[in-house]
Amino acid sequence: MGIKDMKIEAATRRNEGMPNRAAKGSSERPAENLLSQKLRRLRREAQLTLQELSSRCGISASTLSKIEKSQLSPTYEKIAALAQGLGIQVGELFNDDTPAVPTGRRSVTRRGEGVKHETRQYDYEVLCAELAHKQFVPLLTTIKARSIKAFPALLRHEGEEFIYVLHGSLTVHTDFYHPMELAEGDSCYFDSTMGHACVAGDEDTQILWVCSNVSLLHAGRMGNGFASPAGALDAGKEGRGRK
């Protein structure tokens, strides 16, 4: 699927990802390691240099190099930007292999067995990550940020999002609207191109966060016949504001 270069707001170094803290010799395969290996393989298969991929996704070549070496844990916005630059769906970056498209699809994620991805503001568990070509990306998310100051800027990207509060409470900050408090059992649906950020109450808050698939949405705009789908990312200048 051909996807043209698209600049996504570069992020501030103060706001980028955290280093991979996987213990040496651990038998587990952290999401960062899987993401790093898959990103490097897909980039090479596409015969793209770091500079060429950088121009497609709006992430600096030096940051891409750190992600490929598992020296940096990218924000969710950056993961979606990578997927868009490579012309794939977000979930494919967390798959060991890309399975053939089945005639009837089903995917089950048992409790605690999703692919984990940690950022400064949020901890994600990617659900049903092995299923390729999804129309949306389901995430079990823990909101850790306690203040809007944890975000250098509100996050903006292609797509639409839905959140449902499972435990705790949070405040949704967006462009155009006053901050809105959500309690357990409350939900919200919003346009991802509108600046947004979620801040937890007195304790970490757990939500189900569903994002439409950014690469399919962009493909639709390119005239490839896809309807609106896509989750996405980025925040502040090469830094730590993650979604």
C-alpha positions as CSV (number, residue, x, y, z in Angstrom):
1,M,0.0,0.0,0.0
2,G,1.6,3.3,-1.1
3,I,1.6,6.0,1.6
4,K,3.1,9.4,0.8
5,D,5.4,11.3,3.0
6,M,3.5,13.0,5.8
7,K,5.1,15.3,8.4
8,I,3.9,14.7,12.0
9,E,4.8,17.3,14.5
10,A,8.4,16.7,15.8
11,A,8.7,16.2,19.5
12,T,10.9,17.9,22.2
13,R,13.6,15.8,23.6
14,R,12.4,16.7,27.1
15,N,9.3,14.9,26.1
16,E,10.4,11.7,24.4
17,G,10.5,8.1,25.4
18,M,12.3,6.3,28.2
19,P,15.2,3.9,27.8
20,N,14.5,0.2,27.7
21,R,14.9,-1.2,31.1
22,A,14.6,-4.9,30.4
23,A,16.9,-7.0,32.6
24,K,19.8,-8.7,30.9
25,G,19.3,-12.4,30.5
26,S,15.5,-12.1,31.0
27,S,13.6,-14.8,29.1
28,E,10.7,-12.3,28.4
29,R,10.7,-10.4,25.2
30,P,9.7,-6.8,26.1
31,A,7.5,-4.9,23.7
32,E,10.3,-2.4,23.0
33,N,12.6,-5.2,21.8
34,L,9.9,-6.7,19.6
35,L,9.0,-3.2,18.2
36,S,12.7,-2.4,17.6
37,Q,13.4,-5.6,15.7
38,K,10.2,-5.4,13.7
39,L,10.8,-1.7,12.8
40,R,14.4,-2.5,11.6
41,R,13.3,-5.5,9.6
42,L,10.3,-3.7,7.9
43,R,12.5,-0.6,7.1
44,R,15.1,-2.8,5.5
45,E,12.5,-4.8,3.6
46,A,11.2,-1.6,2.2
47,Q,14.8,-0.6,1.3
48,L,14.5,2.6,3.2
49,T,17.4,4.4,4.9
50,L,16.8,6.1,8.3
51,Q,16.7,9.4,6.6
52,E,14.1,8.3,4.0
53,L,11.9,6.8,6.8
54,S,12.4,10.0,8.7
55,S,11.0,12.1,5.8
56,R,8.0,9.8,5.6
57,C,7.0,9.8,9.3
58,G,8.4,13.1,10.6
59,I,10.6,11.5,13.3
60,S,14.3,12.4,13.2
61,A,16.8,9.8,11.9
62,S,18.7,9.9,15.3
63,T,15.4,9.1,17.2
64,L,14.6,6.3,14.7
65,S,18.1,4.9,15.3
66,K,17.6,4.9,19.1
67,I,14.2,3.2,18.7
68,E,15.7,0.5,16.5
69,K,18.4,-0.1,19.1
70,S,15.9,-0.3,21.9
71,Q,17.5,2.7,23.5
72,L,14.2,4.7,23.4
73,S,10.6,3.8,24.1
74,P,8.5,5.7,21.6
75,T,5.2,7.4,22.4
76,Y,2.0,6.0,21.0
77,E,1.8,8.9,18.6
78,K,5.2,8.1,17.2
79,I,4.3,4.4,16.8
80,A,1.4,5.4,14.7
81,A,3.6,7.8,12.7
82,L,6.0,4.9,12.1
83,A,3.2,2.7,10.9
84,Q,2.0,5.4,8.6
85,G,5.5,5.9,7.2
86,L,5.9,2.2,6.5
87,G,2.4,1.8,5.1
88,I,1.2,-0.7,7.6
89,Q,-1.2,-0.9,10.5
90,V,-0.1,-0.1,14.1
91,G,-0.7,-3.6,15.3
92,E,1.8,-5.1,12.8
93,L,4.7,-3.4,14.7
94,F,3.9,-5.7,17.6
95,N,3.5,-8.9,15.6
96,D,6.4,-11.4,15.3
97,D,4.9,-12.4,11.9
98,T,2.3,-11.0,9.6
99,P,-0.3,-13.8,9.2
100,A,-2.3,-14.4,6.0
101,V,-5.7,-12.7,6.0
102,P,-8.2,-15.4,7.2
103,T,-11.8,-15.8,5.9
104,G,-13.1,-15.6,9.5
105,R,-11.2,-13.6,12.1
106,R,-11.0,-14.0,15.8
107,S,-8.4,-13.0,18.4
108,V,-8.4,-13.5,22.2
109,T,-6.1,-11.8,24.7
110,R,-6.2,-13.4,28.2
111,R,-5.9,-11.2,31.2
112,G,-2.4,-9.6,31.5
113,E,-1.1,-11.3,28.3
114,G,-1.3,-8.3,25.9
115,V,1.8,-6.6,24.5
116,K,3.0,-4.0,27.1
117,H,4.2,-0.5,26.2
118,E,5.2,2.0,28.8
119,T,5.4,5.8,28.5
120,R,5.8,8.6,31.0
121,Q,2.1,9.5,31.0
122,Y,0.4,6.2,30.1
123,D,1.1,2.5,30.3
124,Y,-0.5,0.5,27.4
125,E,-1.4,-3.1,27.0
126,V,-2.1,-3.7,23.3
127,L,-4.9,-6.2,23.0
128,C,-5.3,-8.7,20.2
129,A,-1.9,-7.5,18.8
130,E,-1.4,-10.6,16.7
131,L,-4.4,-9.8,14.5
132,A,-3.2,-7.9,11.4
133,H,-5.2,-5.3,9.3
134,K,-7.5,-4.3,12.1
135,Q,-9.9,-1.4,11.6
136,F,-9.1,-0.1,15.1
137,V,-6.5,-0.6,17.9
138,P,-7.8,-1.7,21.4
139,L,-5.6,-0.7,24.3
140,L,-6.0,-1.4,28.0
141,T,-4.4,1.8,29.4
142,T,-3.3,3.0,32.8
143,I,-3.3,6.8,33.1
144,K,-0.4,7.9,35.3
145,A,-0.2,11.6,34.6
146,R,-1.5,13.7,37.5
147,S,-1.3,17.1,35.8
148,I,-1.8,18.6,32.4
149,K,1.8,19.9,32.9
150,A,3.0,16.4,32.2
151,F,2.2,17.2,28.6
152,P,4.3,19.9,26.8
153,A,1.3,20.2,24.4
154,L,-2.0,18.6,23.8
155,L,-1.7,15.6,21.5
156,R,-3.1,15.7,17.9
157,H,-3.1,13.1,15.2
158,E,-5.3,11.5,12.5
159,G,-8.3,9.4,13.5
160,E,-10.9,9.0,16.2
161,E,-10.9,7.6,19.7
162,F,-13.1,6.1,22.3
163,I,-12.4,5.8,26.0
164,Y,-14.3,3.9,28.8
165,V,-13.3,4.3,32.4
166,L,-12.9,0.9,34.1
167,H,-11.4,2.0,37.4
168,G,-10.7,5.4,39.0
169,S,-11.5,8.8,37.5
170,L,-9.8,11.1,35.1
171,T,-10.1,14.5,33.4
172,V,-10.1,14.8,29.6
173,H,-8.5,18.0,28.3
174,T,-9.3,19.0,24.7
175,D,-9.3,21.9,22.4
176,F,-12.7,23.7,22.0
177,Y,-14.1,22.2,25.3
178,H,-13.7,22.8,29.0
179,P,-11.9,20.0,30.9
180,M,-14.3,17.1,31.4
181,E,-14.3,14.7,34.4
182,L,-15.1,11.1,33.8
183,A,-15.8,8.6,36.6
184,E,-16.0,4.8,36.6
185,G,-18.4,3.6,33.9
186,D,-18.3,6.9,32.0
187,S,-17.1,7.1,28.4
188,C,-16.1,9.6,25.7
189,Y,-15.7,9.6,21.9
190,F,-13.7,12.3,20.2
191,D,-11.9,13.4,17.1
192,S,-8.1,12.7,17.4
193,T,-7.2,15.8,15.3
194,M,-8.5,17.9,18.2
195,G,-5.8,18.4,20.8
196,H,-6.3,16.0,23.8
197,A,-4.7,14.6,26.9
198,C,-6.0,12.5,29.9
199,V,-5.0,13.2,33.5
200,A,-5.8,10.8,36.3
201,G,-7.4,11.7,39.7
202,D,-5.8,10.8,43.0
203,E,-4.7,7.4,41.8
204,D,-3.8,5.7,38.6
205,T,-6.8,5.3,36.4
206,Q,-7.5,2.3,34.1
207,I,-9.5,2.7,30.9
208,L,-10.3,0.9,27.7
209,W,-8.9,3.1,24.9
210,V,-9.9,2.3,21.4
211,C,-8.2,4.2,18.5
212,S,-9.1,4.0,14.8
213,N,-6.3,2.9,12.5
214,V,-4.3,5.8,11.2
215,S,-2.6,4.1,8.2
216,L,-6.0,3.0,6.8
217,L,-7.4,6.4,7.3
218,H,-4.5,8.0,5.4
219,A,-5.0,5.3,2.7
220,G,-8.6,6.4,2.3
221,R,-7.5,9.9,1.8
222,M,-5.1,8.7,-0.8
223,G,-8.1,7.2,-2.7
224,N,-7.5,3.6,-1.8
225,G,-11.1,3.0,-0.8
226,F,-10.7,2.7,3.0
227,A,-13.1,4.2,5.4
228,S,-12.2,6.2,8.5
229,P,-10.1,4.2,10.8
230,A,-6.8,5.0,12.8
231,G,-5.2,5.5,16.1
232,A,-2.0,7.8,16.1
233,L,0.7,9.7,17.9
234,D,3.2,12.3,18.8
235,A,3.8,15.0,21.3
236,G,6.2,17.8,21.9
237,K,9.7,18.0,20.3
238,E,11.5,14.7,20.4
239,G,10.5,14.1,23.9
240,R,8.5,12.5,26.5
241,G,4.9,13.6,26.0
242,R,3.4,10.3,25.2
243,K,0.0,9.1,24.7
